[in-house]
Amino acid sequence: MGSVAELETQIIISTNIRYLEDAVRNDLLRRLDEIGKMLRGLQNSLPERKQTLRLTTSP
């Protein structure tokens, strides 16, 4: 996902320029990983739900 990768890059840059401490970076990257997994799960479930809705609403 592009937005997750963008945030990851921004977090790494922030650490490199010493705006964030390593511990904060690690926490943010861990949270970002969890959010990315949730987003991918949601994204993967959407086509399945659309197909299910078509099957149940078809005459």
C-alpha positions in Angstrom: 0.0 0.0 0.0 1.3 3.3 -1.0 0.2 5.3 2.0 1.8 2.8 4.4 5.1 2.9 2.5 5.0 6.7 2.5 4.6 6.9 6.2 7.3 4.3 6.7 9.7 6.5 4.7 8.7 9.6 6.6 9.3 7.8 9.9 12.7 6.6 8.8 13.7 10.1 7.5 12.6 11.6 10.8 14.8 9.2 12.6 17.8 9.9 10.3 17.6 13.6 10.9 17.2 12.9 14.6 13.7 14.3 14.9 12.5 10.9 16.4 14.3 8.7 18.8 14.9 5.0 17.9 12.3 3.8 20.5 9.6 6.1 19.1 10.5 5.0 15.5 10.2 1.3 16.5 6.9 1.9 18.2 5.5 3.8 15.2 6.8 1.2 12.7 5.2 -1.5 14.8 1.9 0.3 14.8 2.1 1.1 11.1 2.7 -2.6 10.4 -0.5 -3.5 12.3 -2.5 -0.8 10.5 -1.1 -2.1 7.2 -2.3 -5.6 8.0 -5.7 -4.3 8.9 -5.9 -2.3 5.7 -4.8 -5.3 3.5 -7.4 -7.5 5.3 -10.1 -4.9 4.6 -9.0 -4.5 1.0 -9.0 -8.3 0.5 -12.5 -8.7 2.0 -14.2 -6.1 -0.2 -14.3 -8.0 -3.5 -15.6 -11.1 -1.6 -18.4 -9.1 0.0 -19.4 -7.6 -3.3 -19.6 -11.0 -4.8 -21.7 -12.3 -1.9 -24.0 -9.3 -2.2 -24.5 -10.0 -5.9 -25.4 -13.6 -5.2 -27.9 -12.8 -2.5 -29.6 -10.0 -4.3 -29.9 -11.6 -7.8 -33.4 -12.7 -8.8 
